[in-house]
């Protein structure tokens, strides 16, 4: 946390862009440093995500890509997921995003397939809200994973000089 709080603003924004590809979000979260703890950082990241304008959200979603499929997954599941991802992108114009925090690895393929099939039924306006919420949750998970590690390699290069 100390490294994130003290690194140059540009380095903090670069790190934040790994979590959510909205420059406005990254600038806003970086500008409010220092954060006393991870909880405060995640709360600020959430607030910044809720405040994204539609264009900022579209930019962040456009930068996402569909998750790589586990090559060990059954062939039928891989085909179903590829087809569902393609249909989702055709309907909504961006990659399907979902936060799988708390879902055991052995259940992830089924969870993704179930969620994408359910969300394919959404109207575009409804899906934009759901996708924004999933992106917000995903950004928080990514951010916690990068910042909460005491010796996170991603932050080592951001250590302050001197």
Secondary structure, DSSP 8 states (H G I E B T S, - for coil): -HHHHHS-HHHHHHHHHTT---HHHHHHHHHT---SSHHHHHHHHHHHHHT--HHHHHHHHHH-------TTS-HHHHHHHHHHHHHHHHHHSS------TT--GGGHHHHHHHHHHHHTTS-HHHHHHHHHHHHHHHHHHHHHHHHSSTT-HHHHTT----
